[in-house]
Amino acid sequence: MNVVADEDVDGPIVQRLRADGHDVLYIAELSPSAVDEDVLGQATERGALLITVDKDFGDLVFRQRLVHSGVLLLRLEGLTNPTKAQLVGEVFRDRGQELLGGFSVLSLGRLRIRRTP
């Protein structure tokens, strides 16, 4: 799957997704401090799922109704990086295709997927 990982996504998550065979563009490596609209636009141009921990993307998707290919918001505070990477890897393996085109929130023990207009 094509993925754009926002700069706030922990490196071990990016490493896990790459090891699992996903094509991951990591904003921290290519354009640190990019504005959210540009990050979302880059993901959309690539037809990629955007992974982030930044809740501001909810505003861009729901209030501003910006076009996107899917957003996965991580709410995994307090977990170790290896645990976060494992959880994200499992979600991609088990439900990855469902994430495309929606706005999803992953928290410990729960994945909510909301289709967007």
Backbone as ProteinMPNN parsed JSONL, in Angstrom:
{"seq_chain_A": "MNVVADEDVDGPIVQRLRADGHDVLYIAELSPSAVDEDVLGQATERGALLITVDKDFGDLVFRQRLVHSGVLLLRLEGLTNPTKAQLVGEVFRDRGQELLGGFSVLSLGRLRIRRTP", "coords_chain_A": {"N_chain_A": [[0.842, -1.176, 0.0], [0.451, 2.281, -0.694], [1.739, 4.794, 1.33], [1.787, 7.774, 3.237], [3.614, 9.042, 5.784], [3.188, 11.26, 8.318], [5.365, 13.753, 9.774], [5.272, 13.499, 12.529], [4.888, 10.882, 13.163], [6.116, 8.018, 14.748], [9.398, 6.774, 14.134], [9.878, 3.887, 14.306], [7.386, 2.862, 13.532], [7.218, 3.571, 10.843], [9.427, 2.117, 9.919], [8.52, -0.497, 10.415], [6.268, -0.682, 8.717], [7.528, -0.394, 6.223], [9.174, -2.674, 6.281], [7.21, -4.558, 6.12], [6.535, -4.375, 3.514], [5.226, -2.149, 2.491], [4.968, 0.921, 0.645], [6.39, 3.629, 1.814], [6.362, 7.039, 2.249], [8.071, 9.253, 4.117], [7.527, 12.07, 5.846], [9.205, 13.334, 7.695], [11.714, 12.67, 6.763], [11.823, 13.833, 4.268], [10.542, 16.418, 3.985], [10.615, 18.081, 6.494], [8.65, 19.969, 8.793], [6.663, 20.645, 7.008], [3.587, 22.119, 5.935], [0.311, 21.191, 7.054], [-1.721, 21.06, 5.054], [-0.222, 20.749, 2.736], [0.996, 18.29, 3.223], [-1.241, 16.583, 3.306], [-2.114, 16.993, 0.696], [0.049, 15.936, -0.743], [-0.137, 13.233, -0.05], [-2.625, 12.668, -1.192], [-2.123, 13.132, -3.929], [-0.44, 10.994, -4.438], [-2.176, 8.949, -4.091], [-2.242, 7.83, -1.619], [-2.512, 6.505, 1.718], [-2.667, 8.564, 4.526], [-0.83, 8.689, 7.469], [-0.937, 9.847, 10.757], [-0.431, 11.676, 13.871], [-1.589, 13.958, 14.409], [-4.302, 15.794, 15.236], [-5.362, 17.876, 13.79], [-5.791, 17.199, 11.167], [-8.286, 16.11, 11.044], [-9.923, 18.353, 11.039], [-9.239, 19.4, 8.545], [-10.264, 17.446, 6.855], [-13.005, 17.073, 7.619], [-14.204, 19.628, 8.24], [-13.138, 21.479, 6.375], [-13.348, 19.95, 4.19], [-11.385, 18.842, 2.481], [-9.985, 17.055, -0.236], [-8.966, 13.648, -0.061], [-7.124, 10.546, 0.255], [-7.458, 8.876, 2.289], [-7.113, 8.774, 5.824], [-5.291, 7.911, 8.67], [-5.472, 8.296, 11.966], [-3.432, 8.199, 14.712], [-3.846, 7.323, 18.018], [-2.196, 6.599, 20.333], [-0.947, 7.139, 22.73], [1.395, 6.833, 25.401], [2.167, 4.236, 24.959], [4.847, 1.973, 24.159], [7.278, 2.491, 21.549], [7.857, 0.096, 20.021], [5.503, -1.369, 20.571], [3.524, 0.299, 19.501], [4.278, 0.178, 16.791], [3.828, -2.525, 16.279], [1.019, -2.708, 16.65], [0.065, -0.975, 14.61], [1.109, -2.288, 12.374], [-0.374, -4.686, 12.503], [-2.977, -3.726, 12.077], [-2.747, -2.782, 9.452], [-2.217, -5.201, 8.167], [-4.551, -6.709, 8.713], [-6.757, -5.047, 8.16], [-6.179, -3.15, 6.281], [-7.06, -2.338, 3.611], [-9.579, -1.349, 4.143], [-9.095, 1.1, 5.251], [-8.57, 2.925, 3.286], [-9.724, 5.852, 1.759], [-11.276, 6.636, 3.905], [-11.68, 8.192, 7.186], [-9.859, 7.27, 9.787], [-9.417, 6.152, 13.163], [-7.048, 4.963, 15.317], [-6.812, 3.502, 18.372], [-5.753, 2.088, 21.499], [-6.788, -1.132, 21.375], [-8.944, -0.539, 19.735], [-10.336, 0.292, 16.584], [-11.644, 2.764, 14.697], [-13.472, 3.45, 11.853], [-14.422, 5.855, 9.666], [-16.372, 6.757, 7.038], [-15.894, 9.29, 4.628], [-17.426, 12.229, 3.188]], "CA_chain_A": [[0.0, 0.0, 0.0], [1.129, 3.571, -0.657], [1.522, 5.455, 2.614], [2.554, 8.952, 3.615], [3.667, 9.152, 7.239], [3.466, 12.625, 8.764], [6.627, 13.806, 10.501], [5.073, 13.181, 13.936], [4.764, 9.429, 13.32], [7.371, 7.459, 15.263], [10.219, 6.058, 13.169], [9.665, 2.437, 14.282], [6.168, 2.551, 12.777], [7.619, 3.668, 9.447], [10.298, 0.966, 9.649], [7.688, -1.71, 10.394], [5.473, -0.696, 7.49], [8.449, -0.659, 5.112], [9.571, -4.08, 6.375], [6.047, -5.348, 5.704], [6.377, -4.244, 2.072], [4.474, -0.957, 2.096], [5.74, 2.028, 0.094], [6.151, 4.691, 2.788], [7.023, 8.33, 2.131], [8.128, 9.768, 5.489], [7.691, 13.528, 5.78], [10.368, 13.707, 8.511], [12.915, 12.465, 5.964], [11.813, 14.592, 3.016], [10.171, 17.827, 4.146], [10.22, 18.418, 7.867], [7.923, 21.228, 9.007], [5.696, 20.922, 5.932], [2.268, 22.46, 6.457], [-0.624, 20.068, 6.984], [-2.411, 21.019, 3.761], [0.722, 20.206, 1.757], [1.167, 16.866, 3.53], [-2.456, 15.907, 2.844], [-2.089, 17.065, -0.762], [1.05, 15.001, -1.238], [-0.718, 11.892, 0.092], [-3.705, 12.547, -2.168], [-1.498, 13.009, -5.255], [0.128, 9.644, -4.543], [-3.212, 7.95, -3.833], [-1.699, 7.167, -0.435], [-3.091, 6.682, 3.041], [-1.864, 9.42, 5.397], [-0.795, 8.318, 8.883], [-0.553, 11.013, 11.542], [-0.934, 11.782, 15.237], [-2.045, 15.346, 14.45], [-5.764, 15.865, 15.129], [-5.748, 18.947, 12.869], [-6.215, 16.629, 9.89], [-9.738, 15.942, 11.124], [-10.494, 19.618, 10.605], [-9.049, 19.527, 7.097], [-11.132, 16.48, 6.179], [-14.43, 17.213, 7.913], [-14.693, 21.011, 8.147], [-12.731, 22.099, 5.115], [-13.711, 18.974, 3.152], [-10.307, 18.658, 1.51], [-9.936, 15.735, -0.86], [-7.919, 12.796, 0.495], [-7.202, 9.123, -0.097], [-7.625, 8.169, 3.556], [-6.283, 9.262, 6.927], [-5.271, 7.095, 9.879], [-5.031, 9.079, 13.111], [-2.961, 7.323, 15.778], [-4.058, 7.802, 19.387], [-1.539, 5.507, 21.047], [-0.101, 7.762, 23.743], [1.762, 6.025, 26.55], [2.665, 2.926, 24.553], [6.219, 1.995, 23.658], [7.367, 2.523, 20.09], [7.658, -1.233, 19.433], [4.091, -1.75, 20.683], [2.813, 1.089, 18.49], [4.608, -0.377, 15.474], [3.143, -3.809, 16.171], [-0.417, -2.46, 16.474], [-0.158, -0.416, 13.28], [1.364, -3.371, 11.428], [-1.511, -5.61, 12.542], [-4.118, -3.07, 11.431], [-2.494, -2.804, 8.008], [-2.344, -6.587, 7.704], [-5.908, -7.231, 8.857], [-7.837, -4.16, 7.714], [-5.57, -2.069, 5.515], [-7.865, -1.847, 2.494], [-10.732, -0.619, 4.681], [-8.661, 2.437, 5.651], [-8.511, 3.807, 2.12], [-10.892, 6.682, 1.504], [-11.979, 7.016, 5.129], [-10.916, 8.816, 8.264], [-9.828, 6.218, 10.797], [-8.718, 6.46, 14.409], [-6.563, 3.763, 15.991], [-6.428, 3.628, 19.769], [-5.485, 0.776, 22.057], [-7.937, -2.029, 21.382], [-10.087, -0.063, 18.957], [-10.149, 0.972, 15.317], [-12.883, 3.345, 14.182], [-13.327, 3.869, 10.465], [-15.545, 6.687, 9.273], [-16.36, 7.149, 5.627], [-16.014, 10.736, 4.482], [-18.196, 12.603, 2.007]], "C_chain_A": [[0.888, 1.24, 0.0], [0.731, 4.291, 0.628], [2.366, 6.716, 2.664], [2.47, 9.044, 5.125], [4.051, 10.585, 7.587], [4.726, 12.603, 9.629], [6.486, 13.439, 11.974], [4.881, 11.687, 14.203], [6.124, 8.881, 13.749], [8.085, 6.618, 14.202], [10.011, 4.549, 13.145], [8.386, 2.014, 13.551], [6.489, 2.559, 11.283], [8.476, 2.46, 9.066], [9.483, -0.322, 9.54], [6.897, -1.792, 9.094], [6.347, -0.978, 6.268], [8.872, -2.128, 5.108], [8.446, -5.005, 5.922], [5.726, -5.177, 4.217], [5.576, -3.046, 1.6], [5.435, 0.121, 1.592], [5.445, 3.254, 0.948], [7.02, 5.905, 2.488], [6.94, 8.975, 3.511], [8.47, 11.254, 5.446], [8.911, 13.984, 6.584], [11.672, 13.565, 7.734], [12.991, 13.431, 4.774], [11.486, 16.066, 3.158], [9.687, 18.126, 5.542], [9.593, 19.809, 7.922], [6.993, 21.597, 7.861], [4.34, 21.226, 6.556], [1.295, 21.315, 6.179], [-1.31, 19.941, 5.624], [-1.516, 20.417, 2.679], [0.935, 18.708, 1.971], [-0.041, 16.08, 3.026], [-2.498, 15.891, 1.316], [-1.107, 16.08, -1.363], [0.523, 13.563, -1.155], [-1.794, 11.667, -0.965], [-3.144, 12.362, -3.575], [-0.95, 11.611, -5.486], [-0.939, 8.553, -4.409], [-2.883, 7.154, -2.585], [-2.541, 7.45, 0.807], [-2.141, 7.549, 3.851], [-1.974, 8.898, 6.82], [-0.271, 9.515, 9.654], [-0.975, 10.837, 12.998], [-1.525, 13.181, 15.461], [-3.557, 15.419, 14.201], [-6.241, 16.959, 14.174], [-6.208, 18.402, 11.515], [-7.712, 16.33, 9.88], [-10.451, 17.198, 10.666], [-10.382, 19.773, 9.087], [-10.016, 18.622, 6.334], [-12.605, 16.789, 6.388], [-14.959, 18.641, 7.792], [-14.385, 21.634, 6.797], [-13.017, 21.204, 3.916], [-12.649, 18.845, 2.055], [-10.307, 17.209, 1.015], [-8.774, 14.951, -0.256], [-8.146, 11.361, 0.05], [-7.399, 8.251, 1.134], [-6.647, 8.711, 4.58], [-6.413, 8.271, 8.071], [-4.653, 7.931, 10.984], [-4.667, 8.117, 14.233], [-3.159, 7.99, 17.126], [-3.507, 6.731, 20.324], [-0.582, 6.031, 22.118], [0.175, 6.776, 24.875], [2.274, 4.634, 26.214], [4.107, 3.052, 24.07], [6.199, 2.011, 22.137], [7.227, 1.138, 19.464], [6.194, -1.695, 19.491], [3.257, -0.994, 19.665], [3.036, 0.497, 17.102], [3.888, -1.704, 15.255], [1.655, -3.609, 15.902], [-0.726, -1.926, 15.076], [0.067, -1.491, 12.217], [0.203, -4.355, 11.36], [-2.739, -5.008, 11.867], [-3.942, -3.074, 9.919], [-2.688, -4.208, 7.447], [-3.812, -7.028, 7.665], [-6.99, -6.372, 8.209], [-7.372, -3.022, 6.829], [-6.441, -1.5, 4.412], [-9.079, -1.052, 2.966], [-10.38, 0.822, 5.032], [-8.701, 3.432, 4.497], [-9.831, 4.556, 1.937], [-11.64, 7.138, 2.735], [-11.082, 7.796, 6.074], [-11.001, 7.839, 9.431], [-9.033, 6.672, 12.008], [-8.349, 5.139, 15.07], [-6.155, 4.129, 17.408], [-6.248, 2.212, 20.307], [-6.77, -0.04, 22.106], [-9.108, -1.605, 20.521], [-9.64, 0.625, 17.672], [-11.508, 1.459, 14.857], [-12.619, 3.851, 12.773], [-14.606, 4.627, 10.088], [-15.383, 7.068, 7.809], [-16.577, 8.65, 5.545], [-16.766, 11.053, 3.206], [-17.335, 12.807, 0.782]], "O_chain_A": [[1.951, 1.248, 0.621], [-0.449, 4.387, 0.967], [3.505, 6.736, 2.199], [1.376, 9.117, 5.685], [5.116, 11.062, 7.196], [5.106, 11.556, 10.154], [7.481, 13.1, 12.614], [4.729, 11.279, 15.355], [7.155, 9.241, 13.181], [7.456, 5.853, 13.47], [9.97, 3.966, 12.062], [8.325, 0.911, 13.008], [6.079, 1.66, 10.549], [8.271, 1.855, 8.014], [9.737, -1.144, 8.659], [6.858, -2.839, 8.447], [5.942, -1.722, 5.375], [8.924, -2.755, 4.05], [8.694, -6.096, 5.408], [4.765, -5.76, 3.716], [5.276, -2.941, 0.41], [6.572, 0.219, 2.055], [4.377, 3.855, 0.826], [8.248, 5.818, 2.472], [5.843, 9.215, 4.015], [9.572, 11.638, 5.055], [9.584, 14.934, 6.183], [12.638, 14.272, 8.02], [14.079, 13.799, 4.33], [12.113, 16.892, 2.496], [8.505, 18.391, 5.762], [9.978, 20.706, 7.174], [6.575, 22.75, 7.756], [3.986, 20.656, 7.588], [1.437, 20.577, 5.204], [-1.462, 18.835, 5.105], [-1.982, 19.673, 1.817], [1.04, 17.948, 1.008], [0.114, 15.035, 2.394], [-2.876, 14.886, 0.715], [-1.398, 15.455, -2.383], [0.714, 12.773, -2.079], [-1.864, 10.594, -1.565], [-3.637, 11.526, -4.332], [-0.993, 11.101, -6.606], [-0.645, 7.371, -4.591], [-3.195, 5.967, -2.489], [-3.188, 8.491, 0.921], [-0.936, 7.298, 3.866], [-3.077, 8.687, 7.325], [0.72, 10.13, 9.26], [-1.776, 9.96, 13.319], [-1.911, 13.529, 16.576], [-4.029, 15.141, 13.098], [-7.41, 16.967, 13.787], [-6.94, 19.08, 10.795], [-8.333, 16.303, 8.818], [-11.471, 17.122, 9.981], [-11.32, 20.224, 8.43], [-10.525, 19.004, 5.28], [-13.379, 16.769, 5.431], [-16.063, 18.84, 7.286], [-15.249, 22.236, 6.16], [-12.939, 21.644, 2.769], [-12.965, 18.752, 0.869], [-10.594, 16.276, 1.765], [-7.719, 15.519, 0.028], [-9.209, 11.008, -0.46], [-7.495, 7.028, 1.028], [-5.511, 9.061, 4.26], [-7.517, 7.841, 8.404], [-3.461, 8.24, 10.95], [-5.496, 7.313, 14.659], [-2.686, 9.105, 17.345], [-4.26, 6.046, 21.017], [0.463, 5.434, 22.376], [-0.691, 5.99, 25.258], [2.763, 3.926, 27.094], [4.529, 4.119, 23.624], [5.221, 1.597, 21.514], [6.535, 1.007, 18.454], [5.708, -2.339, 18.561], [2.377, -1.575, 19.03], [2.091, 0.336, 16.33], [3.395, -1.971, 14.159], [1.089, -4.263, 15.026], [-1.673, -2.378, 14.433], [-0.704, -1.59, 11.263], [-0.163, -4.809, 10.276], [-3.464, -5.71, 11.161], [-4.893, -3.341, 9.185], [-3.262, -4.376, 6.371], [-4.256, -7.645, 6.696], [-8.014, -6.888, 7.763], [-8.089, -2.038, 6.647], [-6.551, -0.28, 4.291], [-9.554, -0.17, 2.251], [-11.265, 1.675, 5.103], [-8.849, 4.636, 4.709], [-10.908, 3.961, 1.96], [-12.557, 7.952, 2.627], [-9.903, 8.028, 5.806], [-12.074, 7.61, 9.989], [-8.101, 7.468, 11.898], [-9.21, 4.304, 15.347], [-5.27, 4.957, 17.619], [-6.566, 1.242, 19.618], [-7.721, 0.324, 22.798], [-10.163, -2.238, 20.563], [-8.704, 1.423, 17.665], [-12.422, 0.66, 14.65], [-11.663, 4.589, 12.532], [-15.714, 4.099, 10.184], [-14.366, 7.635, 7.41], [-17.36, 9.213, 6.31], [-16.761, 10.269, 2.257], [-17.85, 13.126, -0.289]]}, "name": "protein", "num_of_chains": 1, "seq": "MNVVADEDVDGPIVQRLRADGHDVLYIAELSPSAVDEDVLGQATERGALLITVDKDFGDLVFRQRLVHSGVLLLRLEGLTNPTKAQLVGEVFRDRGQELLGGFSVLSLGRLRIRRTP"}
